[in-house]
Each structure stands twice: as C-alpha cells, then as structure tokens.
Amino acid sequence: MMNALVHAERIETTVAKAKELRPLADRLITLGKAATLHSRRRVFSLLTDKEATDKLFATLAGRFVGRQGGYTRILRTGFRVGDGAEMAIIEYLPAHEKKAGGKGKEKTAAKKAPAKDAGKKKEAKKPPRPAARKVKQASPKETKPRAWRAQTQKTPEGGQG
C-alpha cells in the first residue's frame, strides 16, 4: 500500500487502513529529507521498489523541505456500497500549501490592507434596529370544567355518570 501511495500520491482505502498508513508515510518523507545512503536503504527496505524509492527522494522529499511534519491528509469520502465500510482518501499534501496556523509575510500584508477599509464599510452598512416588540399580558380567565370532566364526575349513588 505504501508503494501505491508513493507512486500515485493519492489512494482510496478504508479509514482504518489510512490511519495506520499515515505514520509510515510521514516517516518515509522524514527519511527522504535526510538524503543519506543509510536513509535510502531504510526506505528501500520498507518499499522494496526502486522506482518508488527514487521518486520519494527526487520529488516528494524536496516538496516538504520547510515542513516539520504532517505531510499527509486523510479525507473521509463516505461509505462503501458492498459492506458499508467507511472510506477515505489519503494523499500527500501539495507543495504550495502551508499550515493554517503558520505566519507568513503574505498573510500579514493581506490582513493589514483590508483592515483600514473594513471600519468604513461597517459604519456605512449598519441597518437600523427594529423597534422592540410589545408583549401582551395574559388576562386571568375563569377556569371552566371541560365537558369530558363534567360527564365523568361521580353521581350521588356512587356510580359514574
């Protein structure tokens, strides 16, 4: 399964298998980033495919040079028709994608520019608030016995009416 993931960079499998595959896939990328003869031999012992090993060291490891982990993602796709097993796609992340929590120059510059205009827009687009609704107070009503209760009351003889 690791060979298929390295060759295709994206495979569909069950969620349980994808969760088991994720640490192995991340470990292979970490070994590929080391780029030593020892790490190449360790990767080859896991993959046992020269083409997959070469691809891992040539393209995949270079893609994640600035990243410290989390090279794969699991996307749940639904349930399999035959047996109802929960399916998922496990894939390597693209090269241009960064972590959501990471700070970059592009993000800070993008945040500062719209912030100046945002204050003006908010003031201009405030809709007027509707008037508060008046709550009607319920007037106390006399409680009348319901018809079914009147029919089922006991008669003086002790029976029901």
C-alpha positions as CSV (number, residue, x, y, z in Angstrom):
1,M,0.0,0.0,0.0
2,M,2.9,2.3,0.7
3,N,4.2,1.7,-2.9
4,A,0.8,2.7,-4.3
5,L,0.8,5.9,-2.2
6,V,4.3,6.9,-3.3
7,H,3.5,6.2,-7.0
8,A,0.1,7.8,-7.2
9,E,0.5,10.3,-4.2
10,R,-3.2,9.6,-3.5
11,I,-5.1,6.4,-2.8
12,E,-8.6,5.5,-1.6
13,T,-8.9,2.9,1.1
14,T,-10.7,2.4,4.4
15,V,-10.4,4.8,7.2
16,A,-8.7,2.3,9.5
17,K,-6.1,1.5,6.9
18,A,-5.5,5.1,6.1
19,K,-4.9,5.9,9.8
20,E,-2.4,3.1,10.0
21,L,-0.7,4.2,6.8
22,R,-0.3,7.8,7.8
23,P,2.6,7.5,10.3
24,L,4.5,5.2,7.9
25,A,4.1,7.7,5.0
26,D,5.3,10.6,7.2
27,R,8.3,8.6,8.4
28,L,9.3,7.9,4.8
29,I,9.2,11.6,3.9
30,T,11.3,12.3,7.0
31,L,13.9,9.7,5.9
32,G,13.8,11.1,2.4
33,K,14.6,14.6,3.6
34,A,17.8,13.3,5.3
35,A,19.0,12.2,1.8
36,T,21.8,9.9,3.1
37,L,22.8,6.4,1.9
38,H,21.6,5.0,5.2
39,S,18.1,6.6,4.9
40,R,17.8,5.5,1.3
41,R,18.5,1.9,2.3
42,R,15.9,2.1,5.1
43,V,13.3,3.5,2.7
44,F,14.1,0.7,0.2
45,S,13.7,-1.9,2.9
46,L,10.2,-0.6,3.6
47,L,9.1,0.0,0.0
48,T,11.1,-2.8,-1.8
49,D,10.6,-0.9,-5.1
50,K,13.5,1.1,-6.7
51,E,11.2,3.4,-8.7
52,A,9.2,4.3,-5.6
53,T,12.3,4.9,-3.6
54,D,13.8,7.1,-6.4
55,K,10.5,9.1,-6.7
56,L,10.4,9.6,-2.9
57,F,13.9,11.0,-2.8
58,A,13.7,13.0,-6.0
59,T,10.2,14.7,-5.8
60,L,8.3,14.0,-2.6
61,A,11.1,14.8,-0.1
62,G,12.0,18.0,-1.9
63,R,8.4,19.1,-1.7
64,F,8.4,19.2,2.1
65,V,11.8,20.8,2.9
66,G,10.4,23.6,5.0
67,R,7.8,21.5,6.8
68,Q,8.3,19.7,10.1
69,G,5.7,17.0,9.8
70,G,2.1,16.4,8.7
71,Y,2.9,15.5,5.1
72,T,-0.3,13.6,4.5
73,R,-4.0,14.2,4.9
74,I,-7.0,11.9,5.3
75,L,-10.3,12.9,3.6
76,R,-13.3,10.9,4.5
77,T,-15.4,10.1,1.4
78,G,-18.4,8.2,2.7
79,F,-19.3,4.5,2.9
80,R,-18.6,1.6,0.6
81,V,-21.6,0.2,-1.2
82,G,-20.9,-3.5,-0.7
83,D,-20.1,-3.8,3.0
84,G,-20.7,-0.3,4.4
85,A,-17.1,0.3,5.4
86,E,-16.1,3.9,5.9
87,M,-13.8,5.0,3.1
88,A,-11.2,7.7,2.9
89,I,-8.6,9.2,0.6
90,I,-5.1,9.5,1.9
91,E,-2.8,11.8,0.0
92,Y,0.4,13.8,0.2
93,L,-0.1,17.5,0.6
94,P,0.7,19.7,-2.4
95,A,3.9,21.7,-2.4
96,H,2.4,25.2,-2.3
97,E,0.1,24.5,0.7
98,K,1.2,25.8,4.1
99,K,-0.1,25.1,7.6
100,A,-3.3,27.1,8.6
101,G,-1.7,28.4,11.8
102,G,1.6,29.4,10.2
103,K,2.6,33.0,10.0
104,G,3.9,34.4,6.7
105,K,4.6,37.8,5.2
106,E,1.8,37.3,2.6
107,K,-0.8,36.7,5.2
108,T,0.1,39.7,7.4
109,A,0.2,42.0,4.4
110,A,-3.2,40.8,3.3
111,K,-4.7,41.3,6.7
112,K,-3.4,44.9,7.1
113,A,-4.7,46.2,3.8
114,P,-8.4,45.3,4.2
115,A,-8.4,46.3,7.8
116,K,-8.4,50.0,7.0
117,D,-11.3,49.8,4.7
118,A,-13.3,47.5,6.9
119,G,-14.0,50.1,9.5
120,K,-15.6,52.5,7.0
121,K,-17.7,49.8,5.4
122,K,-19.1,48.6,8.8
123,E,-20.3,52.1,9.7
124,A,-22.0,52.7,6.4
125,K,-23.8,49.4,6.2
126,K,-25.3,49.2,9.7
127,P,-29.1,48.5,9.3
128,P,-31.5,50.3,11.7
129,R,-32.6,48.1,14.5
130,P,-36.3,47.2,14.5
131,A,-38.4,48.5,17.4
132,A,-38.8,46.2,20.4
133,R,-42.0,44.1,20.3
134,K,-44.6,44.7,23.0
135,V,-45.5,41.6,24.9
136,K,-49.2,41.2,25.6
137,Q,-50.0,40.3,29.1
138,A,-52.5,37.5,29.5
139,S,-55.6,38.4,31.4
140,P,-56.6,35.9,34.1
141,K,-59.5,33.8,32.8
142,E,-62.1,31.8,34.7
143,T,-61.4,28.2,34.5
144,K,-64.4,26.2,33.4
145,P,-64.6,22.5,33.8
146,R,-64.2,20.7,30.5
147,A,-67.1,18.8,29.0
148,W,-65.4,15.4,29.5
149,R,-64.7,16.0,33.1
150,A,-68.3,17.1,33.7
151,Q,-69.6,13.8,32.2
152,T,-67.3,11.6,34.3
153,Q,-68.0,13.0,37.7
154,K,-69.5,10.7,40.2
155,T,-73.2,10.7,40.9
156,P,-74.6,10.7,44.5
157,E,-75.3,7.0,44.2
158,G,-71.6,6.2,43.9
159,G,-71.6,5.3,40.2
160,Q,-70.2,7.2,37.4
161,G,-72.5,9.4,35.3
